[in-house]
Amino acid sequence: MTETAQSPTAHGAANPTAAGGAGVAAAPPTPRAGRAPVLSGAGLLALLLCAALPILDFFIVNVALPSMGRELRAGPALLELVVAGYGVAFAVLLVLGGRLGDTFGRRRLLLIAMTAFTLSSIACGLAPNAAVLVGARILQGASAALLNPQVLATLHATTSGDRRNRALSLYGAMAGLAMVAGQILGGLLVAADIGGAGWRAVFLVNGPVGVIAFILAWRTVPATRSDRPAPVDLAGTALLAITLTALLVPLSEGRAAGWPLWSWLCLAACPIAAVALLVVERRQERAGRLPLLPPSLFGFGGVRLGLGLIVPFSINFGGFMFVMAIALQQGLRFGPVQAGLTLAPLAVTHLLASLVSPRLIGRFGSRVIQVAASIHLIALVVLGVTVLRGWPDLTALDFAPALALWGVASGSQIPVFFRIVLADLPADRAGIGSGVLVTFQQASFALGAAVIGTLFLSLETAQGDPGKALAETVAALAALVLLTLTLSTRLPRRL
């Protein structure tokens, strides 16, 4: 596919100076047809900011859940829906978001989605009860699903060669940092209680930040779209939604609801829906149409290997962050600030490793992932020993060595995963490939929070010992790291 820039009429971006906005910079000029748009440094910054907000908001609520429960008088099932509602909506609609961007223009969808995300975030912050909060979180997740694929697809369409590799490395660094910074920022905002907002500030902060991101994106992000857009795959979209919902909702809500009959029926329906999705998508592709999830996409070796690495890593990360938030606050009685700042060593080392990893990849190739996975395994061993020896008298400093090692491992791996998946995709698969990649990542985050969170809470309830439950959960996380390490040995020497 040749990426073509939309005309001003197509994306509806008026010139503010012509409209009477004297002194306001105009939107970026639209390249003439046939010339590939080039992403500026400011445009890259805008895209990274737009991508950070949805990822950050998946994790920012973890340390705020106890405060939400007290103020809204919400039980565990409703509180888990605050996390699961966002994650399910995000994962279900991501691929559709990529397709719509290819069809209607990625910049246009980016601006529309950022507006919706900002408004739904404000609705979350103003929610009068838990039911309204859950509904607003679902809308927020749907907005995030429209927003996120436009970032990766635009990066793919407006960069090439070393510039693309650097951009993807920065995206991976930003994604990992947003995961950790979400819980740190969440703890600070809850404790600051700005204007008496309490936990509501974790959502209301998206108001001004969303406006800044919108203005920056409107002024700097070039317009791209597919010159051969495919129609929306309604059957594929519906079956993907059924598959992910049938998997994630019962896993997120089943334990808190006492594993009722509906949860088991949903889990039983999940593989049936998945098989139906595969059959429908293969049939559409053989008929010459472009399905929502083209089976041929998985014919690219980079896609298969990259997604195979992203899934266990993201399940691990999503589960770890959720469990740590609960263990620190409910097990060790840390306040939201202390719980958030305990993760600061992870954030610092992750950022540093993310900045260094592109050079290491250029020199050592895929061995970087193998070394990083080994460091990840060591981090979990150190964490498990720390918990078993020191619980319940642990401080934030006691966790620092294990979390610093964890940050080195995650910062070295995440940017590489994105490069592996997108490296050999042709331009006409940019939007679809980006949507599939982030769908797998987001679904794995939600799956990790659900499965690993359920494991920890079940062990804690059965044993009455949060420390022992956390140590046993860490052992389960180590098994996922071993899977990543094993899969990394299949990567080619040079990436």
ZAFI-801131 format. One line per field, with one value per residue (C-alpha): residue in three letters; x, y, z. Coordinates in steps of 0.2 Angstrom, whole numbers, always signed. Each point is the difference from the previous one (the first is absolute). Example, Ala and Ser with C-alpha at 12.3 -4.5 7.8 and 13.67 -1.06 7.14 Angstrom:
BEGIN
residu (Ala	Ser)
east (+62	+6)
north (-22	+17)
up (+39	-3)
This chain:
BEGIN
residu (Met	Thr	Glu	Thr	Ala	Gln	Ser	Pro	Thr	Ala	His	Gly	Ala	Ala	Asn	Pro	Thr	Ala	Ala	Gly	Gly	Ala	Gly	Val	Ala	Ala	Ala	Pro	Pro	Thr	Pro	Arg	Ala	Gly	Arg	Ala	Pro	Val	Leu	Ser	Gly	Ala	Gly	Leu	Leu	Ala	Leu	Leu	Leu	Cys	Ala	Ala	Leu	Pro	Ile	Leu	Asp	Phe	Phe	Ile	Val	Asn	Val	Ala	Leu	Pro	Ser	Met	Gly	Arg	Glu	Leu	Arg	Ala	Gly	Pro	Ala	Leu	Leu	Glu	Leu	Val	Val	Ala	Gly	Tyr	Gly	Val	Ala	Phe	Ala	Val	Leu	Leu	Val	Leu	Gly	Gly	Arg	Leu	Gly	Asp	Thr	Phe	Gly	Arg	Arg	Arg	Leu	Leu	Leu	Ile	Ala	Met	Thr	Ala	Phe	Thr	Leu	Ser	Ser	Ile	Ala	Cys	Gly	Leu	Ala	Pro	Asn	Ala	Ala	Val	Leu	Val	Gly	Ala	Arg	Ile	Leu	Gln	Gly	Ala	Ser	Ala	Ala	Leu	Leu	Asn	Pro	Gln	Val	Leu	Ala	Thr	Leu	His	Ala	Thr	Thr	Ser	Gly	Asp	Arg	Arg	Asn	Arg	Ala	Leu	Ser	Leu	Tyr	Gly	Ala	Met	Ala	Gly	Leu	Ala	Met	Val	Ala	Gly	Gln	Ile	Leu	Gly	Gly	Leu	Leu	Val	Ala	Ala	Asp	Ile	Gly	Gly	Ala	Gly	Trp	Arg	Ala	Val	Phe	Leu	Val	Asn	Gly	Pro	Val	Gly	Val	Ile	Ala	Phe	Ile	Leu	Ala	Trp	Arg	Thr	Val	Pro	Ala	Thr	Arg	Ser	Asp	Arg	Pro	Ala	Pro	Val	Asp	Leu	Ala	Gly	Thr	Ala	Leu	Leu	Ala	Ile	Thr	Leu	Thr	Ala	Leu	Leu	Val	Pro	Leu	Ser	Glu	Gly	Arg	Ala	Ala	Gly	Trp	Pro	Leu	Trp	Ser	Trp	Leu	Cys	Leu	Ala	Ala	Cys	Pro	Ile	Ala	Ala	Val	Ala	Leu	Leu	Val	Val	Glu	Arg	Arg	Gln	Glu	Arg	Ala	Gly	Arg	Leu	Pro	Leu	Leu	Pro	Pro	Ser	Leu	Phe	Gly	Phe	Gly	Gly	Val	Arg	Leu	Gly	Leu	Gly	Leu	Ile	Val	Pro	Phe	Ser	Ile	Asn	Phe	Gly	Gly	Phe	Met	Phe	Val	Met	Ala	Ile	Ala	Leu	Gln	Gln	Gly	Leu	Arg	Phe	Gly	Pro	Val	Gln	Ala	Gly	Leu	Thr	Leu	Ala	Pro	Leu	Ala	Val	Thr	His	Leu	Leu	Ala	Ser	Leu	Val	Ser	Pro	Arg	Leu	Ile	Gly	Arg	Phe	Gly	Ser	Arg	Val	Ile	Gln	Val	Ala	Ala	Ser	Ile	His	Leu	Ile	Ala	Leu	Val	Val	Leu	Gly	Val	Thr	Val	Leu	Arg	Gly	Trp	Pro	Asp	Leu	Thr	Ala	Leu	Asp	Phe	Ala	Pro	Ala	Leu	Ala	Leu	Trp	Gly	Val	Ala	Ser	Gly	Ser	Gln	Ile	Pro	Val	Phe	Phe	Arg	Ile	Val	Leu	Ala	Asp	Leu	Pro	Ala	Asp	Arg	Ala	Gly	Ile	Gly	Ser	Gly	Val	Leu	Val	Thr	Phe	Gln	Gln	Ala	Ser	Phe	Ala	Leu	Gly	Ala	Ala	Val	Ile	Gly	Thr	Leu	Phe	Leu	Ser	Leu	Glu	Thr	Ala	Gln	Gly	Asp	Pro	Gly	Lys	Ala	Leu	Ala	Glu	Thr	Val	Ala	Ala	Leu	Ala	Ala	Leu	Val	Leu	Leu	Thr	Leu	Thr	Leu	Ser	Thr	Arg	Leu	Pro	Arg	Arg	Leu)
east (+0	+6	-3	-8	-4	-18	-5	-5	-18	+1	+6	-10	+15	-4	+14	-2	+8	-12	-15	+6	+12	+13	+17	-5	+11	-9	-2	+15	+0	-7	+13	-6	-6	+14	+12	+2	-3	+15	-2	+8	+8	-15	-12	+9	-2	-18	-3	+10	-11	-16	+6	+5	-17	-10	+14	+3	-19	+0	+12	-4	-16	+9	+6	-16	-12	-1	-4	-14	-7	-2	-7	-12	-4	+4	+4	+14	-10	-4	+18	+7	-12	+8	+16	-8	-12	+13	+12	-14	-6	+18	+5	-17	+0	+19	+0	-15	+8	+15	-12	-10	+16	+5	-17	-4	+18	+11	+2	-19	-3	+14	-8	-18	+6	+10	-15	-11	+14	+1	-19	-2	+14	-8	-16	+9	+7	-18	-9	-12	+0	+9	-12	+2	+19	+0	-10	+12	+15	-7	-2	+17	+7	-9	+7	+17	-2	-4	+15	+14	+2	+1	+16	+9	-7	+5	+18	+0	-6	+11	+16	+13	+16	+10	-13	-14	+11	+4	-19	-5	+13	-7	-17	+5	+9	-15	-12	+9	+3	-18	-5	+11	-3	-18	+0	+13	-10	-16	+7	+6	-17	-10	+10	+1	-19	+0	-15	-7	-1	+9	+0	-10	+16	+7	-13	-2	+18	-4	-10	+14	+13	-12	-3	+19	+2	-14	+7	+18	-7	-11	+15	+14	-7	-1	-15	+1	-12	-1	-3	-9	-11	-9	-18	-3	-1	-16	+0	+18	-2	-15	+9	+16	-11	-9	+17	+9	-15	-4	+18	+4	-17	-2	+19	-1	-17	-2	+9	-8	-17	+3	+2	-18	-7	+1	+19	+3	-12	+10	+16	-7	-6	+17	+8	-15	+0	+18	-2	-14	+10	+15	-12	-9	+16	+8	-16	+1	+18	-2	-14	+12	-7	+11	-7	+3	+13	+8	+7	+13	+7	+6	+10	+13	+14	+2	-18	-1	+16	-4	-17	+6	+12	-12	-14	+9	+10	-16	-10	+15	+0	-18	-2	+15	-5	-18	+7	+13	-13	-11	+14	+8	-16	-10	+14	+13	-12	+10	-9	-3	+16	+11	-7	+2	+18	+5	+0	+11	+16	-9	-5	+18	+9	-13	+2	+19	+0	-12	+11	+15	-8	+0	+19	+1	-11	+10	+16	-6	-17	-12	+11	-5	-18	+8	+11	-15	-11	+13	+2	-19	+0	+14	-11	-14	+11	+6	-18	-6	+15	-3	-18	+2	+14	-7	-19	-9	+14	+5	+3	+1	+19	-1	-9	+12	+13	-12	-10	+15	+5	-18	+1	+17	-9	-16	+9	+11	-14	-15	+7	+7	-17	-8	+14	-1	-18	-1	+17	-4	-19	-3	-8	-17	-1	+6	-17	-6	+17	+1	-18	+4	+16	-8	-15	+11	+9	-15	-10	+15	+1	-18	+2	+15	-9	-15	+10	+15	-11	-12	+14	+7	-17	-5	+17	-2	-17	+4	+16	-4	+18	+3	+19	+0	-14	+11	+15	-10	-7	+18	+4	-14	+6	+18	-8	-6	+17	+8	-13	+6	+18	-3	-9	+14	+12	-10	+4	+13	+17	-2	-17)
north (+0	+17	+12	+16	+16	+6	+16	+14	-3	-19	+1	+16	+10	+18	+13	+10	+15	+1	-2	+15	-8	+13	-5	-19	-12	-9	-19	-8	+2	-15	-8	-2	-17	-12	+8	-10	+11	+1	+0	+15	-1	+9	-12	-15	+9	+2	-18	-6	+10	-6	-18	+2	+6	-16	-12	+11	+0	-19	+0	+17	-7	-14	+10	+10	-15	-1	+19	-3	-15	+11	+15	-9	-14	-12	-19	-10	-4	+18	+5	-14	+6	+18	-9	-14	+12	+11	-14	-10	+14	+5	-17	-4	+16	+2	-9	+9	+17	-4	-4	+16	+10	-8	+4	+17	+7	-3	+18	+3	-16	+5	+17	-7	-13	+12	+11	-15	-7	+17	+2	-18	+3	+15	-10	-13	+13	+7	-17	+1	-19	-16	-5	+17	-2	-17	+6	+15	-11	-11	+16	+5	-17	+1	+17	-6	-14	+12	+11	-12	-9	+17	+3	-15	+0	+18	-4	-14	+11	+16	-8	-12	-8	+6	+14	-14	-10	+14	+5	-18	-1	+16	-6	-16	+10	+11	-15	-8	+16	+4	-16	+3	+19	-3	-7	+12	+15	-8	-1	+18	+7	-10	+6	+18	+1	+15	+10	-14	-11	-15	-15	+10	+10	-16	+3	+19	+3	-7	+16	+13	-14	-5	+18	+2	-17	+5	+17	-7	-14	+12	+11	-13	-17	-2	-8	-17	-13	-16	+3	-16	-1	-16	+0	-3	-19	-1	-19	+0	+15	-8	-17	+8	+10	-16	-10	+13	+4	-18	-3	+16	+5	-17	-1	+18	-2	-18	-1	+16	-7	-17	-9	+0	-10	+14	+1	-18	+1	+15	-9	-15	+12	+8	-14	-3	+19	+0	-15	+9	+16	-10	-9	+17	+9	-13	-1	+19	+0	-14	+10	+14	+11	+8	-7	+8	-13	-6	-18	+4	+13	-14	-6	+13	-8	+17	+1	-18	+1	+18	-4	-16	+10	+14	-11	-8	+16	+10	-12	+0	+19	+3	-13	+6	+18	-4	-12	+12	+13	-11	-8	+16	+9	-14	-11	+12	+15	+11	+17	+4	+11	-13	-14	+10	+6	-18	-3	+15	-10	-10	+16	+7	-15	-4	+17	-1	-18	+6	+14	-12	-16	+6	+1	-16	-8	+7	-8	-16	-4	-12	-5	+16	-7	-16	+9	+12	-15	-8	+16	+0	-18	+6	+15	-12	-11	+15	+6	-17	-2	+18	-3	-17	+7	+17	-1	+10	+12	+5	+18	+7	-1	-19	-1	+11	-13	-12	+14	+9	-17	-2	+18	-5	-15	+8	+15	-11	-11	+11	+11	-15	-9	+14	+0	-19	+1	+15	-2	-10	+5	+8	+18	-6	-10	+14	+4	-18	-6	+14	-4	-19	+4	+11	-11	-15	+12	+7	-16	-8	+15	-3	-19	+2	+11	-12	-17	+5	+11	-14	-12	+12	+4	-18	-5	+14	-5	-18	+2	+16	+6	+13	-2	-18	+3	+13	-11	-14	+12	+5	-18	+0	+16	-9	-13	+13	+7	-17	-1	+16	-5	-16	+8	+13	-13	-2	+18	+3	+6	+17	+10)
up (+0	-4	+15	-7	+9	+2	-7	+12	-5	+4	+17	+4	+8	-3	+0	+16	-7	-14	+12	+10	+12	-2	+7	+1	-10	-14	-1	-9	-19	-9	-12	-18	-6	-3	+12	+16	+16	+12	+19	+9	+17	+7	-9	+8	+17	-3	-5	+15	+12	-9	+2	+18	+7	-4	+7	+15	+4	+0	+15	+9	+8	+9	+15	+0	+2	+19	+1	-14	+10	+16	-8	-12	+12	-14	+3	-8	-16	-5	+4	-11	-14	+1	-6	-11	-8	-7	-5	-9	-10	-4	-6	-9	-11	-4	-16	-6	+5	-12	-14	+2	+0	-16	-8	+7	+3	+15	+6	-1	+11	+12	+3	+2	+11	+11	+2	+5	+12	+9	+2	+6	+12	+7	+2	+10	+12	+2	+2	+15	+2	-4	-14	-9	+2	-8	-15	-2	+1	-14	-11	+5	-5	-17	-3	+4	-13	-14	+6	+2	-17	-9	+9	-6	-17	-2	+6	-13	-14	+3	+5	-8	+4	+15	+3	+2	+11	+12	+0	+4	+13	+8	-1	+9	+13	+2	+2	+13	+10	-1	+8	+15	+1	+0	+17	+7	-7	+7	+17	+0	-7	+13	+15	-7	+1	-11	+4	+10	-16	+7	-12	-13	-4	-9	-13	+0	-3	-18	-3	-2	-6	-13	-6	-2	-9	-12	-4	-3	-11	-10	-4	-3	-5	-19	-8	-7	-5	-11	-19	-1	+16	+4	+6	+19	+3	+11	+2	+5	+12	+9	+2	+6	+13	+5	+2	+10	+11	+3	+6	+10	+9	+9	+4	+7	+9	+4	+16	+8	-6	+7	-17	-5	-14	-13	+3	-5	-15	-6	+1	-9	-14	-2	-10	-11	-4	-4	-12	-8	-2	-8	-13	-4	-3	-10	-11	-3	-4	-13	-8	-3	+14	+14	+17	+17	+5	-16	+3	-13	+12	+11	-15	+4	+11	+10	+4	+7	+10	+6	+6	+8	+10	+4	+7	+14	+4	+1	+10	+12	+1	+1	+14	+10	+0	+6	+13	+7	+2	+10	+10	+5	+5	+8	+6	+6	+3	-11	-5	-18	-1	+8	-11	-16	+5	+4	-19	-3	-2	-14	-9	+0	-5	-14	-7	+0	-8	-13	-6	-1	-7	-18	+0	+8	-13	-14	+8	+8	-9	+7	+15	+8	+3	+7	+12	+5	+3	+11	+10	+1	+8	+12	+5	+4	+11	+9	+3	+6	+12	+7	+3	+9	+11	+4	+0	+8	+5	-17	-6	-17	+0	+3	-17	-9	-6	-7	-8	-8	-8	-6	-8	-9	-7	-6	-7	-10	-7	-4	-14	-8	+0	-10	-13	-3	-3	-12	-8	-15	-2	-17	+0	-4	+16	+11	+8	+2	+6	+13	+6	+1	+10	+13	+1	+5	+12	+8	+1	+9	+12	+5	+0	+11	+13	+0	+1	+10	+11	+3	+4	+13	+8	+1	+8	+12	+5	+2	+10	+9	-4	-13	+0	-3	-14	-8	+0	-8	-13	-4	-4	-12	-8	-2	-10	-13	-1	-3	-15	-7	+2	-9	-15	-1	-5	-17	-5	-14	+6	-8	+2)
